[in-house]
Amino acid sequence: MAALTPMMRQYMEIKEDYKDAFLFFRLGDFYEMFFDDALKASQLLEITLTSREGGQTGRIPMCGVPFHSAASYIETLVRKGYKVAICEQTEDPAQAKGIVKREVIQLITPGTLTEGRTVGEKSNVFIGSAGRTEEGEYALVRIDLSTGEGVATLAGSDEKSLISEAESLKIREIVVPDELYLALHDLARARSILLSVEPDESLPDGGADVAGHCPPGVQPAAARLLRYLERTQKRSLGHIRPIDYRERRAVLSIDPNSRRNLELVQSIRGGGEKGSLYWLLDETVTAMGGRKLRQWIHEPLAGREAILERTDTVGELIEEFFSRGEIRELLKGVYDMERLAGKVAFGNATGRDLAQLRRSLGQAEPIRRTLLESGTPRLTAMGGRIDPCTEPLRMLEEAITDEPPISNKEGGVIREGFNERLDELRDASRNGKDWIAALEAEERRKTGIKSLKIGYNRVFGYYLEVTKSNVHLVDTERFERKQTLANAERYITPELKEKEALILNAEDEALILETELFNEVRERVKEHIPAIQKLADRLSSLDVLSGFAEVSERYRYVRPEFHGGRGISIRNGRHPVVEKMLDDGTYVPNDCVLDEEANMLLITGPNMSGKSTYMRQVALTVIMAQIGCFVPADSAALPVTDQIFTRIGAADDLAGGQSTFMVEMMESRHALAHATADSLLLFDEIGRGTSTYDGMALAQAMMEFIHEQIGANTLFSTHYHELTGLSEKLGRLRNVHVSAAEQGGHVIFLHKVKEGPADKSYGIHVAELAGLPESVIRRAAELLEELESASVPKPEEGPLSDQLSLFGEGAAGGETAGGESGLAEEIGRLDLLRMTPMDAFQWLHGMQEKIGRERS
């Protein structure tokens, strides 16, 4: 390091503490990067790589970005999973002796990015922290630094469950102790989650107020996160609210796989919000409400009283049409109070931010009054809980102008009349400029020089400029020559210099004083942040509930009824998202009835007939009911469900190196291990990824286990028609099917769920609809006819023996119905578990040809 220049030595000393981050090193109007940072950043940011003299080491790589536009570059790096350390000059270069002092003022990471084009208004940006409890479970704590909200939960006992939960919550960074880093590194990296290490588990000053509500086993993870934020952000974190510990029994637990399968916040096919439950329900008019809706969908309630409070409120909002309209119109004037409060706490709120906060607070009293005047119990109670924050509102009304400029540096943020001294300075500045204009007119009159003008520059201040042709008219006793130009002379007068001092000092003093006053106002508002956050919470809940009322009224949803049993009765239920997508009234509604005597449905029917849609609509109805919304049905009587598990759809986990069948089995294992009698299980086409016998055996074993060991409400769809015989063995199992009809040789899906098993699968018809070549369809039909004509069902042997027999009754004795011998022995020698479907087809085709030759 001795060979480096003094400035580069300073850079290397600071970089030593931030090895895992890009160091944005402030040099004048640029943030510069050097060495490996420069090489890598120039590629990632697509900016020019240059070099500079570094001392005896020669020239070193360098690249940089303008400080005034650095935010977009920082955001790009952070979004790609990197950290950025902002190193600023901490003393005035004009007053510095030697190298200007510099230090890192903030570390921006994927979990602490609070502003930028990719920070969604209606989405949280969470940073998480994980730790092991004494019971062997993972505690997961998350905080949104921009809003100050924090939540702690337990996220399972294995690393995959923890990372899956973090991924579903969109947590971009997890803070862990050293001992967990290696255990989680590969899993986190595969999900594009950054791991950061923080060894300190002691609560910082004030940390007990934030983490005190958490159980002892969760507090180390919470303390670690607070310590990490304190170390990296280097600014006030007073807006972070007490962490809300969510007990499992308080929420309807939906594992990450089920959230994805049910398309709660994003669609599987497009990956966006369109086509999700969130997309359907998002009628919120504030950013805060949009975020709260997402949180409610993520964790529906599991307490009957809490659910009913929301449902009752939605009912009253539907009835009070005019009050609802007035409330929603007032809410449109509410800005993002949570993030505005965060900016106030950080000390970077501008005058425009405070003006937005003022307008938002100004909406609170009219909203409160509207709720109180509604006269309904829930809305009146809600109005009584709203604190309009009159003190900070009054302060902002008195201090901040109606339309503050974008930047505080321009002045004009503090209102006239707020401070007497500021008013005097402003008056001197404004009148002084008027006086300059009057002096210019007076000097033109006195000298007779019509082109005389008064100008200003930073070197000479104010001056009088006279063209060369008029210099002879100048009063040399009063005018003192200051500068000679090619075509003019510049002069000053004692009178002009006296006024100049007054004007310039007034402008500078006014700006300094205004900055001081603004900072004082911001600090006084900061004292009211807890009250402002509480008001924001009330208004965002009202926003979501009024949105539920809008959706429920528009789509004819009904209020769900909750009972103390475990039965589900949904009459003419609909899939809310599919219904909205169709948007033409063509959706076919269906009943779903599960009771104590029969709480398992085995659903058969053709592919594409609507089995999966039917199952999903039941789950979505339960979720909508337990977040407090009305539901898409003619009526719905429901229990309070504690967990929902789904195994719907097929997907490889390429990042985890797992096949479709392995994913299916792991999701099934998770459901069977954690479900209770109060849960809802949805299993769609279990066993498709393996051989027929394997698949059927697994499906039957799972159904028997659920029936005998768990007792949960279950919807189980299958393409194995042989399983329908289980209804005779399992007392609480009932067969239903999604009906279809044939017309003119083509299948028509009726999408209606009816009692009893399906009579056929219509697989070839579905293949025809998919556009397979006609020759393939024709050949498949011929083969199906041959297979069906040769089959001899044996229902008395149970569903797994109910297979197609190729050789008739005589097969067991070694001779087929046609007299062919030896085929049964050949079948016995087949290794079915090692055969592919194509191997089986080729073998069958060979046997067919052999039989044909023997018969001929």
LUMPA-320105 format. One record per residue (C-alpha): residue in one letter; z, x, y. Coordinates in steps of 0.001 Angstrom, whole numbers, plus 500000, padded with zeros to 6 digits. Each point is the difference from the previous one (the first is absolute). Last residue first. Layout:
<pts>
AZXY;...
</pts>
This chain:
<pts>
S460868446550433097;R503710499319499885;E500818503690499505;R497745501042502894;G501492497403502340;I503532501006499045;K499178503632500800;E498434499057503343;Q503113498054500982;M502237502848498857;G498042502409502200;H500330497669503016;L503734499755499396;W500294503774499879;Q497956500337503200;F502145497404501775;A503221501668498851;D498827503394501204;M498968498431503339;P503463498455500406;T501482503476499427;M501588500815496658;R503081502224499740;L502541497183499726;L497757498124497596;D500080502715497364;L497789498161497453;R500871500498496302;G501132496415499529;I496729498757501425;E498120502026497406;E502156498519497234;A499256496496501269;L496307500807500004;G499989501050496339;S498121497069498570;E497331497658501381;G500046496644498220;G499121497904503015;A503568498804500531;T501109503616499974;E501466501854497013;G502977502384499934;G502609497430499154;A501215499768503553;A496502499279501160;G499551496992497814;E501233497540502571;G497251500798502515;F498495503391500799;L500090500515503727;S503442498538500576;L500732499326503690;Q503660500442500827;D502964497564499927;S502224502582498379;L501627500873503304;P500520496332500800;G501902499005496907;E499150500085496279;E499625496222499760;P497204500152502548;K497643501754497613;P496576499723501611;V496867500620497924;S497268501663502002;A496447500522498755;S498424497378502249;E501906501363502965;L498734503552499440;E496388498904499547;E500103497778503104;L501575502772502018;L497311502449498869;E497228497647501081;A501664499338503363;A500411503736500580;R496283500543499271;R498980497365502551;I502348501386502684;V498736503542499417;S496374498861500180;E500712498109503218;P501249503124501719;L503574499674501358;G500207498122503307;A503720499359500416;L499400496300499407;E498527500884496599;A503056502092499193;V502154497014500912;H497970497819497635;I500450502585497260;G503768499910500467;Y500216496224499841;S503509500336498519;K500299496994497702;D502225496972499307;A502593500734502686;P503618499290499084;G501939496869500966;E500803498305503305;K497599500319502894;V499490502404502890;K496929499128502064;H497678502739501237;L496966497904498878;F497873502999499084;I496481498920499033;V498382501800497067;H496258499872499369;G498149498713496928;G498817496876501788;Q503506499114501002;E503033501688498479;A503507499285501240;A503018502010501083;S503738499365500010;V502795502382500844;H502381499750497080;V503605499095499301;N502204500800497016;R503782499590500181;L502639502517498949;R503687499018500106;G500337499488496230;L498237503164498876;K498633499603496452;E497704496988500305;S498901501090503488;L499077503348498442;G496812498444498636;T498382500607503387;L500029503704499192;E496779499741497978;H498145499175503206;Y500333503641501019;H498476499853503493;T503473499788501480;S502008498673502929;F503784500177500079;L501944498131502679;T503726500536499614;N503268498556501323;A502562502436498632;G501837499600496683;I500668503714499616;Q500753500768496328;E498465497229497868;H497062498735502030;I499280503244501837;F500199501966496745;E497815497490498128;M497396500137502746;M500036503787499961;A499595500138496225;Q497099497555500139;A498159501979502672;L500605503310498242;A498729498712496668;M496964498399501596;G499056503173501833;D500452502235496971;Y497971497630497817;T497172499780502530;S499869503701500788;T501331501297503324;G499527499423503730;R499995496213499863;G503562499866498710;I501608497672502536;E497543497539501531;D502071499009503058;F503765500188499950;L501987498265502752;L503785500103499780;L502386498092502304;S503651501036499980;D503212497981499714;A500435500745496266;T499884503663500859;A497190502541500244;H500754503750500175;A498920501599496717;L497299497457499102;A498409500349503432;H500030503792500018;R498581500128496481;S497167497655500998;E499114502178502985;M500035503056497733;M497852498245497349;E497365498918502487;V499879503426501650;M499557501565496545;F497219497511499212;T498153500761503222;S500253503722499357;Q502510502354501594;G499450503360501687;G502432499248502821;A497358500339502693;L497517498104497834;D502298497035499521;D497430497773498349;A499874496348500996;A499817496681498202;G501153496700501419;I503304498183499717;R503284501223498551;T502493498361502277;F503746500139500501;I501915497790502411;Q503738500316500487;D503021497877501020;T498432496541500066;V501858497197501777;P498981496944498010;L497099497845501112;A498926496416500599;A496557499952501641;S498014497023501212;D496413499245501035;A499344503719499981;P499308502974502269;V503526501057501050;F502222499787503095;C501297503318501255;G503538501355499750;I499399503413498437;Q501175498505496701;A497488497144500028;M497093502316500743;I501038502276497135;V500307497137497490;T496641498546501048;L498452503464499802;A501208500369496402;V498573496614498985;Q496727500756501796;R499719503316498164;M500106498347496601;Y497337497447500875;T497771502668501535;S500327502105496849;K499011497086497782;G497130498911502259;S496996499436497730;M498607503484500567;N500752500908496368;P500097496905497855;G503187498164499087;T503492500586498707;I503373499789501705;L503228500372498023;L502665498358502162;M503647500895499556;N502857497945501494;A500025497156497494;E503402498352499362;E501636501200503222;D496979499020502033;L496691501510501073;V497423497779501675;C496975501411501802;D497568497445501367;N496515500854501178;P497874499723503138;V496204500510499967;Y498828501726503199;T496886498347501424;G501472499074503387;D497482502045501941;D501930503048501161;L499283501949496812;M501874502990501404;K502890497785501106;E500343498493496526;V499808503443498425;V502858501137502254;P502244496985499379;H499540499815496206;R500622496293499529;G502662497858498348;N499268496415499067;R503608499428498917;I502266503015499647;S503049499530497770;I501876503154499064;G503165499820497900;R502900502405500256;G502834497767501165;G501926499902503265;H497329498293502052;F497725500969502873;E497537497664501699;P496832501347501537;R498769498520503309;V496344499103499773;Y496820501742501134;R497220498017501626;Y497847502994500995;R500334499700503792;E503592498732500000;S501268502726497711;V498090502725501850;E501348498971503415;A503548499496498691;F499924503413498346;G498875501493503325;S502971498305501694;L502202501710497408;V498420503415500606;D500299499788503800;L503572498692499801;S500879503001497843;S498357502307502571;L501934498327502820;R503385500425498302;D499361503643499059;A498766500815503501;L503175498461501443;K502087502225497722;Q497958503028501047;I500518499153503691;A503739499629499446;P500192503376498210;I497797501623502725;H502206498898502924;E501352503449500916;K496413501296499985;V499216497664502890;R502448501997502110;E498352503241498924;R496553498633500928;V501285498917503428;E501446503463500612;N496756501657498897;F498087497788502420;L502343500889502860;E499615503719499371;T496214499726499793;E499948497969503221;L502096502636501748;I497632502792499011;L496941497949500976;A501541499018503334;E501063503570500750;D496483501272499394;E498371497318502123;A502619500282502788;N499758503802500049;L496270499764500450;I500163497467502826;L502884501569501974;A498651503521499704;E496544498838501041;K501384498239503077;E501333503259501390;K496832501879499052;L497814497486501865;E502096500122503193;P500003503791500005;T496177500012499739;I497772501318497221;Y496416501114500040;R496983500313497690;E496642501318501177;A496628498827498790;N496556500869498700;A500556503131497921;L503764499519499894;T502730501585502098;Q503667499296499276;K503258499531501928;R499040499876503695;E502900498682502121;F499164496962502121;R502390499127502879;E499088502594502643;T496501500399498535;D499039496420500845;V496761499791497956;L496774498998501800;H498373503416499502;V500408499567496202;N497607497049499977;S496846501630498571;K502083501888497473;T501305496761498459;V503656499127500508;E502589499476497189;L503597499081500793;Y502500501090497311;Y502619498520497594;G501409502317497296;F498670503523500160;V499881501001496319;R500402496608498306;N497167498403501915;Y499843497314502671;G497506498681502537;I500004498687503558;K496606499298501523;L498068500828503129;S496454498600499902;K500392498011503224;I501097503065501998;G500901498594503452;T503092502180499985;K502548497329500989;R498277497067498299;R499337501894496747;E503581501227500123;E501305496413500301;A497885498729497061;E501263502819497756;L503556499376501166;A499720496317499003;A498871500948496475;I502841502487499711;W502492497333501205;D498799497607497296;K500639502762497506;G503463500447501420;N500588496284499844;R499438500016496219;S502077503112499339;A502775499063502382;D500147496485498571;R500126501367496480;L502848502311500966;E501938497181501641;D499465497656497007;L501234502712497640;R503143500384502113;E500699496266499894;N499676499600496222;F498907496790498218;G498351498511503115;E496462500824498953;R499698500128496174;I500071503254498054;V496810500908498119;G497788500935502970;G499903503687499133;E496926501647498513;K502003502153497598;N501387496876498322;S496674499559498241;I498287496705499166;P500765498552503435;P502654497277500379;E498802496409500556;D502918497760501035;T502161502849501246;I503112501059498095;A503546500043501429;E501187496472500764;E498235498266497121;L501002502818497656;M503678499649500907;R499931496226499718;L498451500241496505;P502526502654498937;E502823497594501021;T498423496742498775;C499676501058496366;P498729496549498903;D502550499852497133;I498515497729497336;R502513498702497433;G500346496599501671;G496238499504499815;M500113500542496246;A502749497410499672;T497910497515501981;L496985500779497812;R502020499453496825;P501678496754501053;T497135498208501806;G500521499010503657;S496857501785501166;E501661500697503366;L501926502973498618;L496841501574498602;T498078499513503250;R502887501486502013;R500142503102497821;I496250500489500295;P500199499590503805;E502931502515500075;A498295502604497813;Q496637500146501772;G501344502163502856;L501156502580497497;S496369500511498981;R498843500265503616;R502655502596500743;L499126501989496861;Q496369500043501089;A501030501215503477;L502190502644498361;D497015501266498026;R497851500036503157;G502605502113501745;T499823502442497129;A502261500300496939;N500319503607498816;G503796500325499884;F500206499709496201;A502369497032500345;V497695498246502464;K497055500640497696;G501923498486497086;A500856496938502079;L496281499587500691;R499407500301496248;E502359497135499245;M498914497948503010;D496369499892498897;Y498787497720502790;V501033496365500448;G497578497886502066;K498434498487496889;L503507498875499047;L499954497509502882;E496863498325498619;R501550499923496524;I503146498355501366;E498027497372501938;G497906499110496963;R503079499760497795;S501763497769502511;F496948497735500065;F499763499727496206;E503710499481499334;E499511498659496450;I498346503173498736;L502611502141501764;E502750497909498401;G498570500574496531;V499619503718500638;T503666500131501030;D501063498155496835;T498004502474497899;R501614502990501713;E503534498694499553;L499130498854496486;I499066503519498952;A503258501439501342;E502001497341498183;R498193500553496687;G500359503785499959;A497115501915498425;L498026500735503165;P496521501479499992;E499682503804500279;H496449501217500687;I498937496637501358;W502955500055502403;Q499185503557501087;R496341499149500730;L501106496955501980;K502389502203501998;R497202502392500918;G497781497184501236;G502885498457501921;M500680503251501841;A496312500314500948;T500189496538501567;V497837496896499489;T500710499417496323;E497568497844498047;D499988502479497139;L500396497767496953;L496543500302498452;W499508503690500773;Y503490500748498666;L499153498191496763;S497033502324499588;G496253499292500141;K499498501906503220;E502718502625500372;G497850502878498845;G499571501747496644;G496707498212499424;R500368499155496317;I503746500086499535;S500799498036503138;Q502816501100502282;V503423498640500938;L500912497766497061;E497031500672497759;L501760498587496911;N499009503025497919;R501078502404502763;R503388498416500492;S500354499818496227;N499353503709499623;P502478500797502780;D502860498030498369;I500924496627501457;S503740499392500378;L500947496700501607;V502717501095502385;A503785499649500328;R500742500848496353;R498497503423500434;E502231500938502902;R498193500907503194;Y501951502533502095;D499062499546503646;I500272503296501850;P501840499604503304;R497431500221502802;I498225503108501194;H499718499628503786;G502373502883500700;L497557502523498609;S499932502154503122;R497804503074499816;K499460503120497875;Q497633498176497627;T500082502463497107;R503694500821499623;E501346496532500826;L497420498351497787;Y500900502300497105;R503727499405500513;L499478496236500052;L497984500182496781;R502613502100498241;A502758497625501120;A498126497019498527;A499397501813496708;P503677501040499867;Q501086496413500863;V498334498304497031;G502671500750497373;P502791499091502423;P498519496532500628;C498150499573503320;H501538498139502943;G501261503232501571;A496534501511500308;V499261499302503671;D503518499761501470;A501109502888497792;G497141502090501355;G501420500021503528;D500326503776499871;P498062501214496975;L500903498938496437;S500135502898497571;E497247500212497372;D498371503229501282;P497403501395497536;E496896498449501606;V496713500557498163;S496783498202500879;L497679498295497505;L496702498611501283;I498581496926498274;S496285500055499166;R500576498004496751;A499026502933497735;R502124502254502226;A503045497830499452;L499652500082496210;D499434503763499981;H502948500780502297;L502632497614498649;A501863502137497460;L499268503193501954;Y501542498671503215;L502967498255498412;E502314503028499782;D499197501127503531;P501253496786501576;V497470497327500972;V498313498599503118;I497097497682499174;E496861499721502139;R497239497415500239;I501979496905499007;K497379497256499695;L502584497667498392;S497810499761496873;E499824503784499876;A503764500400500262;E500514497509497169;S497465501827497838;I501687503324500807;L503420498712498935;S498718498231496892;K498162503151498938;E503102502153500487;D502197497992497662;S503200498006500444;G498789497229502237;A499572499618503751;L503430499087501374;T499769498783503570;A500688501137503564;V498385498574503144;G499727501370503542;E498627498564503237;G499738502285503042;T496655498606501166;S497905503159500426;L502077502078497571;D499445497546497169;I502739500923497539;R500052499973496199;V502761500669497477;L499241500186496265;A502877500466497560;Y498858501086496551;E502076498910497045;G502090502222497732;E503310498141500408;E501338502856502128;T497202499304502475;R496945502225500274;G498357500565503356;A496967498963501995;S499168499942503709;G497209498089501656;I497889500074503152;F498441496675500826;V497172499077502328;N500136496219500240;S496918497831500331;K499158497180502436;E498999502210502907;G498306502478497691;V500568503701500623;T496457501303499433;R499066500049503690;G503047501994500908;E503752499794500460;T503144500313497873;L499179502796497570;T503323500825498353;G499150499524496317;P496760501996500005;T501739502761501988;I500379500893503679;L502487502783500682;Q501293499866503565;I501076502255502888;V499096503331498432;E500935502786502384;R498415502124502711;K501331502381502651;V497280501553502172;I499521503714499227;G501089502349502796;K502156498636502764;A499158496328500368;Q500042498338503412;A496304499230500296;P499819499232496256;D502574497196500514;E502285499875496975;T500024498188496639;Q496375500625499055;E499314497685497062;C499697500408496219;I499007496787498206;A500401500449496230;V497361498093497999;K500504498933496378;Y497149499357497588;G499045497041497797;K496460499264501150;R501355497314502323;V502159502685501610;L496993502213500703;T497964497168501525;E502971498750502026;I500523503432501517;Y496343500170501003;S500176496536501597;A503185500880501899;A498652503316501317;S497885498397502725;H502018501145503040;F501026503217498225;P496401501138499584;V499409501246496415;G500057503531498632;C498567502546497611;M500897503608499273;P499255502658497386;I501425503470500861;R498363502954501720;G501440503441499400;T503232500708498143;Q500963502416502774;G500511497074502327;G498910496431499330;E496806499754502021;R498483496570499652;S497813498109497546;T497806496915499793;L499714497087497550;T498297496971501512;I501300496559499044;E499300497885496922;L503608498763499807;L500521500873496323;Q497780503078500135;S501345501451503251;A503496499074498834;K499760502184496879;L498823503202501670;A502222499475503042;D503141499377497937;D499139503045497873;F500094502323503067;F500544498200503314;M500305496539501515;E499832499150503703;Y501132496906501890;F498122500082503280;D500535499471503744;G502109503115500456;L500807501480496602;R502025497576497871;F500273500945496317;F499139497123497638;L501528501403496782;F498440498418496911;A502847499357497604;D501402501328496692;K500981503391501445;Y501959498455502854;D502976502331500506;E497857503168499712;K497497498463502424;I502503500459502835;E500332503742499352;M496233500327499452;Y499189498373503346;Q502480502188501881;R498477503085498377;M496596498678501068;M501219499827503596;P501429503541499901;T496704501416498588;L500039500812496310;A500345503468498446;A503779499646499740;M499528496976497765;
</pts>
